[in-house]
């Protein structure tokens, strides 16, 4: 076998693979013998069919299979051995290649188009400034955080009147057309929070009720949501979607949330690992947590804007003609060529962003996310709900089972992989670049975010799935891309 390469321009090349009969004949003959052992044809005992008949019946198909396997492996090995940094995957060259005649030929020539990743510079140093929006937390925001903590430890007390945030237990009765109760169907009591009733007139009437009072309405019309209606009545969503009947709701009791007092019990409940003895220390500790929460929002924006900054700073040329063809082939022709041409600027942008990210991963080993990293993250999460108790070995075994089961959910695993990668990338950028903090209020931050979203072509998280952040494997060539030409 002979493999050679002919550059067509700076970013594309043609790889020629010459296959001689001697390259595949041994494996081909072995497969023929295997077929003969298993073949069962009328007039012959199993395994005794003459080889000539086997070759005539199965020879061409087996030759196609063996040659294609050989070509695919050889091409992948060549790309790996020559350390070719390719874009996409190889495509059959339609100008040089000809359709092989497997019935009459024993020697073959295959031609493949390859596109190379472009060279470009990327400044990841303190000479490159990046802005970080530091959200200033005011007293109102801090009080909201404190209220949220108080709500988590809140109690409920029964009240006579009803307010929008109250939890109202009601008895449910289905009505006939004449507004009499339908005794053939019964429903369990449920709880309604008035604020979730979308129809304003009904909500206002509901707020005037007291214990023992009744109100009649169609739940689907009032909630405007079949799922909420199904939950309220304890019925299937499909039934709720076509609900036309009215129901009578009788107030059994109304409960109002009473926020926990700001005292040592709350301090201990909210921060069990801290020694907090007074409200001043408590507020300072809550402020720390609030800063972390808003910093996470700033981090996401920082990552997006910094990647956009890299994009604007990077002079990069792509093999556009190859990529347009690759997009058409990789989508199996389901996207018309005219649509690819029209949307190509978006594809091109996404590819450039991906190449920038690839460079960051290649030059920073710590960004790679392994399967064990993902398992550790899942274990850490479930440890909050399954604290170690009793025998350590038994707990580890149980946790291992939980993690292995969770790993079967590919979509969730991908989300975790992306989260870990993004966290590591944010930390890297903050460490390497010159960060310039800009203090903004939360309202200003939201306004900046809204304005930025108007100009986003594709959000960072949706440009790609971070598949390359794991361990790198061999370049792949799809089977139908290395078939006979």
ChimeraX attribute file (.defattr): number of C-alpha atoms within 10 A of each C-alpha:
attribute: neighborCount
match mode: 1-to-1
recipient: residues
	/A:1	16
	/A:2	10
	/A:3	15
	/A:4	11
	/A:5	14
	/A:6	11
	/A:7	13
	/A:8	12
	/A:9	10
	/A:10	13
	/A:11	19
	/A:12	20
	/A:13	17
	/A:14	21
	/A:15	22
	/A:16	20
	/A:17	19
	/A:18	16
	/A:19	19
	/A:20	15
	/A:21	15
	/A:22	12
	/A:23	15
	/A:24	18
	/A:25	15
	/A:26	11
	/A:27	16
	/A:28	20
	/A:29	15
	/A:30	11
	/A:31	17
	/A:32	18
	/A:33	16
	/A:34	12
	/A:35	19
	/A:36	20
	/A:37	13
	/A:38	12
	/A:39	15
	/A:40	14
	/A:41	13
	/A:42	7
	/A:43	8
	/A:44	11
	/A:45	10
	/A:46	13
	/A:47	15
	/A:48	14
	/A:49	19
	/A:50	10
	/A:51	14
	/A:52	9
	/A:53	12
	/A:54	16
	/A:55	18
	/A:56	11
	/A:57	11
	/A:58	14
	/A:59	21
	/A:60	15
	/A:61	13
	/A:62	19
	/A:63	23
	/A:64	18
	/A:65	14
	/A:66	18
	/A:67	26
	/A:68	18
	/A:69	15
	/A:70	17
	/A:71	20
	/A:72	20
	/A:73	15
	/A:74	16
	/A:75	21
	/A:76	17
	/A:77	15
	/A:78	16
	/A:79	19
	/A:80	14
	/A:81	9
	/A:82	9
	/A:83	9
	/A:84	14
	/A:85	14
	/A:86	16
	/A:87	21
	/A:88	19
	/A:89	18
	/A:90	26
	/A:91	22
	/A:92	20
	/A:93	17
	/A:94	12
	/A:95	7
	/A:96	13
	/A:97	15
	/A:98	14
	/A:99	12
	/A:100	17
	/A:101	14
	/A:102	17
	/A:103	12
	/A:104	8
	/A:105	9
	/A:106	16
	/A:107	17
	/A:108	18
	/A:109	20
	/A:110	22
	/A:111	24
	/A:112	22
	/A:113	20
	/A:114	26
	/A:115	28
	/A:116	16
	/A:117	19
	/A:118	17
	/A:119	11
	/A:120	12
	/A:121	12
	/A:122	14
	/A:123	13
	/A:124	16
	/A:125	12
	/A:126	14
	/A:127	10
	/A:128	14
	/A:129	16
	/A:130	20
	/A:131	15
	/A:132	20
	/A:133	23
	/A:134	20
	/A:135	20
	/A:136	16
	/A:137	15
	/A:138	11
	/A:139	10
	/A:140	9
	/A:141	14
	/A:142	18
	/A:143	14
	/A:144	12
	/A:145	17
	/A:146	18
	/A:147	16
	/A:148	13
	/A:149	19
	/A:150	20
	/A:151	15
	/A:152	13
	/A:153	16
	/A:154	17
	/A:155	13
	/A:156	13
	/A:157	12
	/A:158	13
	/A:159	15
	/A:160	13
	/A:161	15
	/A:162	22
	/A:163	20
	/A:164	17
	/A:165	14
	/A:166	22
	/A:167	21
	/A:168	24
	/A:169	19
	/A:170	22
	/A:171	18
	/A:172	20
	/A:173	22
	/A:174	22
	/A:175	18
	/A:176	13
	/A:177	10
	/A:178	6
	/A:179	13
	/A:180	12
	/A:181	14
	/A:182	13
	/A:183	10
	/A:184	6
	/A:185	9
	/A:186	12
	/A:187	13
	/A:188	11
	/A:189	18
	/A:190	17
	/A:191	17
	/A:192	18
	/A:193	17
	/A:194	19
	/A:195	15
	/A:196	14
	/A:197	22
	/A:198	15
	/A:199	14
	/A:200	11
	/A:201	10
	/A:202	17
	/A:203	18
	/A:204	15
	/A:205	10
	/A:206	22
	/A:207	15
	/A:208	11
	/A:209	18
	/A:210	17
	/A:211	17
	/A:212	13
	/A:213	13
	/A:214	16
	/A:215	13
	/A:216	17
	/A:217	14
	/A:218	17
	/A:219	24
	/A:220	23
	/A:221	17
	/A:222	17
	/A:223	17
	/A:224	16
	/A:225	16
	/A:226	20
	/A:227	16
	/A:228	17
	/A:229	23
	/A:230	19
	/A:231	13
	/A:232	20
	/A:233	19
	/A:234	14
	/A:235	13
	/A:236	13
	/A:237	16
	/A:238	11
	/A:239	12
	/A:240	21
	/A:241	15
	/A:242	10
	/A:243	16
	/A:244	12
	/A:245	14
	/A:246	18
	/A:247	21
	/A:248	20
	/A:249	21
	/A:250	21
	/A:251	23
	/A:252	17
	/A:253	19
	/A:254	24
	/A:255	21
	/A:256	20
	/A:257	14
	/A:258	13
	/A:259	16
	/A:260	16
	/A:261	13
	/A:262	15
	/A:263	13
	/A:264	15
	/A:265	13
	/A:266	19
	/A:267	25
	/A:268	15
	/A:269	13
	/A:270	18
	/A:271	13
	/A:272	11
	/A:273	9
	/A:274	11
	/A:275	12
	/A:276	19
	/A:277	13
	/A:278	12
	/A:279	13
	/A:280	10
	/A:281	13
	/A:282	23
	/A:283	17
	/A:284	13
	/A:285	16
	/A:286	20
	/A:287	20
	/A:288	11
	/A:289	14
	/A:290	17
	/A:291	15
	/A:292	12
	/A:293	12
	/A:294	16
	/A:295	18
	/A:296	12
	/A:297	14
	/A:298	18
	/A:299	20
	/A:300	15
	/A:301	19
	/A:302	20
	/A:303	21
	/A:304	17
	/A:305	17
	/A:306	18
	/A:307	17
	/A:308	15
	/A:309	14
	/A:310	19
	/A:311	17
	/A:312	9
	/A:313	12
	/A:314	16
	/A:315	13
	/A:316	14
	/A:317	14
	/A:318	19
	/A:319	18
	/A:320	14
	/A:321	11
	/A:322	19
	/A:323	20
	/A:324	17
	/A:325	15
	/A:326	18
	/A:327	19
	/A:328	17
	/A:329	15
	/A:330	16
	/A:331	10
	/A:332	10
	/A:333	11
	/A:334	10
	/A:335	13
	/A:336	12
	/A:337	15
	/A:338	9
	/A:339	10
	/A:340	17
	/A:341	13
	/A:342	10
	/A:343	11
	/A:344	16
	/A:345	13
	/A:346	14
	/A:347	18
	/A:348	17
	/A:349	15
	/A:350	19
	/A:351	18
	/A:352	20
	/A:353	20
	/A:354	18
	/A:355	19
	/A:356	20
	/A:357	17
	/A:358	15
	/A:359	14
	/A:360	18
	/A:361	19
	/A:362	14
	/A:363	9
	/A:364	12
	/A:365	10
	/A:366	12
	/A:367	20
	/A:368	21
	/A:369	23
	/A:370	14
	/A:371	12
	/A:372	9
	/A:373	15
	/A:374	21
	/A:375	19
	/A:376	12
	/A:377	15
	/A:378	19
	/A:379	19
	/A:380	14
	/A:381	12
	/A:382	13
	/A:383	12
	/A:384	9
	/A:385	8
	/A:386	13
	/A:387	9
	/A:388	14
	/A:389	8
	/A:390	7
	/A:391	8
	/A:392	10
	/A:393	10
	/A:394	12
	/A:395	15
	/A:396	13
	/A:397	11
	/A:398	12
	/A:399	20
	/A:400	14
	/A:401	12
	/A:402	14
	/A:403	20
	/A:404	13
	/A:405	10
	/A:406	15
	/A:407	17
	/A:408	10
	/A:409	10
	/A:410	10
	/A:411	10
	/A:412	12
	/A:413	17
	/A:414	16
	/A:415	15
	/A:416	18
	/A:417	24
	/A:418	20
	/A:419	16
	/A:420	19
	/A:421	20
	/A:422	19
	/A:423	15
	/A:424	16
	/A:425	20
	/A:426	16
	/A:427	14
	/A:428	16
	/A:429	20
	/A:430	19
	/A:431	13
	/A:432	15
	/A:433	18
	/A:434	16
	/A:435	15
	/A:436	13
	/A:437	12
	/A:438	11
	/A:439	13
	/A:440	15
	/A:441	14
	/A:442	17
	/A:443	10
	/A:444	13
	/A:445	19
	/A:446	12
	/A:447	12
	/A:448	14
	/A:449	13
	/A:450	11
	/A:451	11
	/A:452	13
	/A:453	12
	/A:454	8
	/A:455	8
	/A:456	11
	/A:457	12
	/A:458	14
	/A:459	11
	/A:460	20
	/A:461	14
	/A:462	9
	/A:463	16
	/A:464	15
	/A:465	14
	/A:466	21
	/A:467	12
	/A:468	16
	/A:469	20
	/A:470	16
	/A:471	10
	/A:472	9
	/A:473	8
	/A:474	9
	/A:475	19
	/A:476	15
	/A:477	16
	/A:478	13
	/A:479	10
	/A:480	11
	/A:481	17
	/A:482	22
	/A:483	18
	/A:484	20
	/A:485	17
